[in-house]
Amino acid sequence: MKPPLPPPSPYYRNYATLREIETRLKSIKNIEKITKTMKIVASTRMGKAQRAIAASRVYTEGDYEFFGVSETKAPEEQEKTLIIAITSDKGLCGSIHSSIAKTARRKLAEIPNADVVTIGDKIKVQLLRTNAQNVVLSFNGIGKEAPSFYESSLIADEIAKLGKYDRVEVLYNKFMSSVAFEPTYVDAFTAESIDASTKLSTFEVDEESGSTSGLAQYSLANTILAAMSEGYASEIAARRNAMDNASNNAGDMINKYSILYNRTRQAVITNELVDIITGASSLG
């Protein structure tokens, strides 16, 4: 019968601890490199996102001027309402997507029978958990690049196939600054709302030719483009800030683990020296 194995030496545990600390330290350093790289990428995209906002606002300002002069208003009685909620497919950008989901849920609590169109996988996943019965159409592949009018017009065409709504509201993250965004609703006026404008006669609009319907669809595409541009810039800024915070946290953890590693290593060396001196003394 073999004798039982002796208990492991405490130094083996120290060595194991050193290896664990060293492995953890390497992984944190790798994470810090990734987060710093993602921060740099987000910073380089910020200028492009702001230019996309400036370009989209040119068209939306024209829409707002037209609707302001013609005194177009959303109908007070809303039997059928459509909410277009806009995020993107990407994460790692803080609470920017969940804030849109919370705002949409509050709106659905007020209007339980409203239909929802989701643009972006993030808002789709969150709303399907709580309000799956309201989601009627979804789009993905959003947020990889700065949005274009071609993209928003295709989305508007698919939304038009859903039928007529009394009111259409677009929910998006409005870009306030590089460190702030705000979930915002904006009305996308329907053809019926435009026809009911009190001062529509100010403009030369041929109502019989259906031009108001085309105008409503064009305005919806402009509104979606502006909302996507604002949301894209807000997401880039939020991701840059999130990666900056993650890099700072990783740096703090690296400092703590470096101190722990050095102290543990010193303790192992001290214990080995004590063993050597004790063994030499016993032989003498």
C-alpha positions in Angstrom: 0.0 0.0 0.0 1.4 3.3 -1.0 1.8 5.9 1.7 -0.6 8.9 1.4 0.7 11.9 -0.5 2.0 14.7 1.7 -0.1 17.9 1.8 0.8 20.4 -0.8 3.4 22.9 0.2 2.1 26.5 0.8 4.7 27.6 -1.7 2.9 25.7 -4.4 -0.2 27.6 -3.6 1.8 30.9 -3.8 3.1 29.9 -7.2 -0.4 29.0 -8.4 -1.6 32.4 -7.1 1.2 34.1 -8.9 0.3 32.4 -12.2 -3.4 33.3 -11.7 -2.6 36.9 -11.0 -0.2 37.1 -14.0 -2.9 35.5 -16.2 -5.5 37.9 -15.0 -3.1 40.9 -15.4 -2.4 39.9 -19.0 -6.1 39.6 -19.8 -6.9 43.0 -18.3 -4.1 44.5 -20.4 -5.5 43.0 -23.5 -9.0 44.4 -22.7 -7.4 47.8 -22.1 -5.8 47.7 -25.6 -9.2 46.7 -27.2 -11.1 49.5 -25.4 -8.5 52.1 -26.3 -8.7 51.0 -29.9 -12.5 51.2 -29.9 -12.3 54.6 -28.4 -10.0 55.8 -31.2 -12.3 54.3 -33.8 -15.3 56.0 -32.3 -13.4 59.3 -32.2 -12.5 59.1 -35.9 -16.2 58.4 -36.8 -17.5 61.3 -34.7 -16.7 63.9 -37.4 -18.5 61.9 -40.1 -21.5 61.4 -37.8 -21.8 65.2 -37.2 -21.5 65.9 -40.9 -24.4 63.5 -41.5 -26.5 65.4 -38.9 -25.8 68.7 -40.6 -26.7 67.3 -44.0 -30.0 65.8 -42.8 -31.0 69.0 -40.9 -31.1 70.9 -44.2 -34.0 68.9 -45.4 -35.9 68.6 -42.1 -35.7 72.4 -41.6 -37.4 72.8 -45.0 -40.1 70.4 -43.9 -40.6 72.2 -40.6 -40.9 75.5 -42.4 -43.5 74.1 -44.7 -45.6 72.6 -41.9 -45.2 75.7 -39.8 -46.5 78.0 -42.5 -49.3 75.7 -43.5 -50.1 75.1 -39.8 -50.1 71.4 -40.1 -51.0 69.6 -36.8 -51.4 66.0 -35.7 -55.0 64.9 -35.2 -56.3 65.0 -31.6 -58.3 61.8 -32.0 -56.0 58.9 -32.7 -57.7 55.6 -33.5 -54.6 54.2 -35.1 -51.1 55.2 -34.1 -47.7 54.1 -35.4 -44.5 54.5 -33.4 -41.2 54.2 -35.2 -38.4 53.4 -32.7 -34.9 53.9 -33.9 -31.6 52.4 -32.5 -29.0 50.2 -34.2 -27.6 46.7 -34.2 -24.5 47.4 -32.1 -23.9 47.5 -28.4 -21.1 48.5 -26.1 -22.4 52.1 -25.9 -23.9 52.4 -22.4 -27.6 53.0 -21.8 -28.4 54.6 -25.1 -30.5 51.7 -26.4 -32.3 50.9 -23.2 -33.3 54.6 -22.8 -35.2 54.4 -26.1 -36.8 51.1 -25.0 -38.0 52.6 -21.7 -39.4 55.6 -23.5 -41.3 53.4 -25.9 -42.7 51.3 -23.1 -44.0 54.4 -21.4 -45.7 55.5 -24.6 -47.2 52.0 -25.1 -48.6 52.1 -21.6 -50.5 55.3 -22.7 -51.5 53.9 -26.1 -51.7 50.1 -25.7 -53.1 49.4 -29.2 -50.3 51.4 -31.0 -48.3 49.6 -33.7 -44.5 49.7 -33.5 -41.9 49.6 -36.2 -38.4 48.9 -34.9 -35.2 50.0 -36.7 -32.2 48.2 -35.2 -31.9 44.9 -33.5 -31.3 46.4 -30.0 -34.7 48.0 -29.7 -36.4 45.0 -31.4 -35.0 42.6 -28.8 -36.0 44.7 -25.9 -39.5 45.4 -27.0 -40.2 41.8 -28.0 -39.7 40.9 -24.4 -42.5 43.1 -23.1 -44.6 44.3 -26.1 -44.2 41.6 -28.8 -47.9 42.1 -29.8 -47.3 45.7 -30.8 -44.3 45.1 -33.1 -45.5 44.8 -36.7 -42.3 45.4 -38.7 -38.5 45.3 -38.0 -35.4 46.4 -39.8 -31.8 45.5 -39.1 -28.4 46.1 -40.6 -28.6 49.6 -39.2 -25.8 51.7 -37.7 -22.8 50.2 -39.4 -22.2 53.4 -41.4 -23.7 56.9 -41.4 -27.3 56.7 -42.7 -28.2 57.8 -46.2 -31.4 59.0 -47.8 -31.5 55.9 -50.0 -31.6 53.8 -46.8 -34.3 55.9 -45.1 -36.5 56.0 -48.3 -36.5 52.2 -48.6 -37.6 52.0 -44.9 -40.3 54.6 -45.6 -41.6 52.6 -48.6 -41.9 49.4 -46.5 -43.7 51.3 -43.7 -46.2 52.8 -46.3 -47.2 49.2 -47.1 -48.6 48.8 -43.5 -51.6 51.0 -44.4 -52.9 54.3 -43.1 -52.4 55.7 -39.6 -54.0 58.6 -37.9 -50.7 59.6 -36.3 -47.0 58.6 -36.9 -44.4 59.4 -34.3 -40.7 58.8 -34.6 -38.7 58.0 -31.5 -34.9 58.5 -31.5 -31.9 59.7 -29.5 -31.4 63.4 -30.1 -27.7 64.4 -30.2 -27.3 67.1 -27.6 -23.5 67.1 -27.1 -20.6 64.7 -27.1 -21.6 63.6 -23.6 -25.4 64.0 -23.7 -28.3 62.6 -25.6 -32.1 62.7 -25.1 -34.9 60.3 -26.2 -37.2 62.5 -28.4 -40.5 62.1 -30.2 -41.2 63.9 -33.5 -44.4 63.8 -35.6 -44.3 62.5 -39.1 -47.4 64.1 -40.6 -49.7 61.9 -42.7 -51.3 62.9 -45.9 -54.6 63.4 -44.1 -53.0 65.8 -41.6 -51.4 67.8 -44.5 -54.8 67.9 -46.3 -56.4 69.3 -43.1 -53.8 72.1 -42.8 -55.6 75.4 -42.3 -53.2 77.4 -44.6 -52.2 74.7 -47.1 -53.5 77.0 -49.9 -50.5 79.2 -49.3 -48.6 76.7 -51.4 -49.4 75.5 -54.8 -50.4 71.9 -53.9 -52.6 69.9 -56.3 -54.6 67.8 -53.8 -56.4 65.9 -56.5 -53.2 64.5 -58.1 -52.3 62.9 -54.8 -49.2 65.1 -54.3 -49.9 65.4 -50.6 -49.5 61.6 -50.3 -46.1 61.8 -52.0 -45.2 64.8 -49.8 -46.1 62.9 -46.7 -44.0 59.9 -47.7 -41.1 62.1 -48.7 -41.3 63.9 -45.3 -41.4 60.6 -43.5 -38.2 59.6 -45.3 -36.6 62.9 -44.3 -37.7 62.5 -40.7 -36.4 58.9 -40.5 -33.1 60.1 -42.0 -32.7 62.9 -39.5 -33.6 60.6 -36.6 -31.1 57.9 -37.8 -28.4 60.6 -38.2 -29.1 62.0 -34.7 -29.1 58.5 -33.2 -25.9 57.5 -35.0 -24.0 60.5 -33.7 -25.4 59.9 -30.2 -24.4 56.2 -30.3 -20.8 57.0 -31.5 -20.4 59.6 -28.7 -21.8 57.2 -26.1 -19.5 54.4 -27.3 -16.5 56.7 -27.1 -17.4 57.7 -23.6 -18.1 54.0 -22.6 -14.8 52.9 -24.0 -13.0 55.7 -22.3 -14.5 54.7 -18.9 -13.7 51.1 -19.6 -10.1 52.0 -20.4 -9.8 54.0 -17.2 -11.3 51.1 -15.1 -8.9 48.7 -16.8 -6.0 50.9 -15.9 -7.1 51.0 -12.3 -7.4 47.2 -12.2 -3.9 46.9 -13.8 -2.4 49.0 -11.0 -4.1 47.0 -8.3 -3.1 43.6 -9.7 0.4 44.8 -10.4 0.8 45.8 -6.7 -0.8 42.4 -5.6 1.5 40.5 -8.0 4.6 42.2 -6.7 3.6 41.7 -3.0 2.8 38.1 -3.6 6.1 37.5 -5.5 8.0 39.2 -2.6 6.3 36.9 -0.1 7.2 33.8 -2.1 10.8 34.9 -2.3 10.9 35.7 1.4 9.5 32.2 2.2 12.1 30.5 0.0 14.9 32.4 1.7 13.6 31.4 5.1 13.5 27.8 4.0 17.1 28.0 2.7 18.4 29.7 5.9 16.5 27.3 8.1 17.8 24.3 6.2 21.4 25.6 6.3 21.1 26.2 10.1 19.8 22.7 10.7 22.7 21.2 8.8 25.2 23.3 10.7 
